[in-house]
């Protein structure tokens, strides 16, 4: 081996222009989706302490934020409702005037064709026990009774104008059930985003504050065990067979192997959700001066994209879109 190698990978790293030229992964605004929280019965936005910079919107602040999201050029928004009252079956989820459905109408009106309006289809924000489904008489989450609620929720969201329904409840058969409900009620055009590989993660912690979750205990009887990689593929295959339009992996950064597995074979778009805890960890470390905030954000979203995500749901979507526009991503 001579002291002066002829093969020099460093050659292409020498200047910003060279690095930009050979970059394998580029971020596009259209590939970003902003999750948003809308709270019932408030006239001002409410800060979420574990997610600095993210709020529970009032109707007014929500309308302004939707318009800002449209101007930013991001691909879509994913809406979550925070209701004032809750009950055992999550009635607010299927009430046409419930907060999520009402917010959807506002978003559709405000956004027009500028971006896609998407809604979280799950009962946990609306139930007084905080589970993603209804409970049987033993207090266990009843899969098939929950599917009936999801069917009604899907129709209510489609009626409100949602274009993509985010099935995040991890009930077996939820894709087939909601597809059938939509097709039977004249909504064949509404798309289904299946949270196929959704793991029972500690990284949803700040989200629980964001939606005032009533949950005690955990979701391990329906969300996946973090150690199970093969099962991620099984869940995605089932959702594809049931008629999903998009499959998703969640959380993102801790599950890049699962994401890469699914992206390698999926005939459908593959998305990833950079969840509340991923957001909170970077913001908290950056606030202490322990990491460079902007570089950490960029590195995380670039890595999720590199692993195979076609689109990333991230609370930084609008800020990232500004960086992309200003050429600050390299
Ligand atoms: C279920 C849902 C959750 C998240 C998105 N949809 C919470 C959960 O499964 O416990 C978490 C998102 C995040 O942490 O950012 N409605």
Boltz pocket constraint, residues with backbone or C-beta under 6 A from the ligand:
constraints:
  - pocket:
      binder: B
      contacts: [[A, 120], [A, 122], [A, 123], [A, 124], [A, 125], [A, 132], [A, 168], [A, 169], [A, 203], [A, 204], [A, 205], [A, 206], [A, 207], [A, 219], [A, 274], [A, 275], [A, 276], [A, 277]]
      max_distance: 6.0
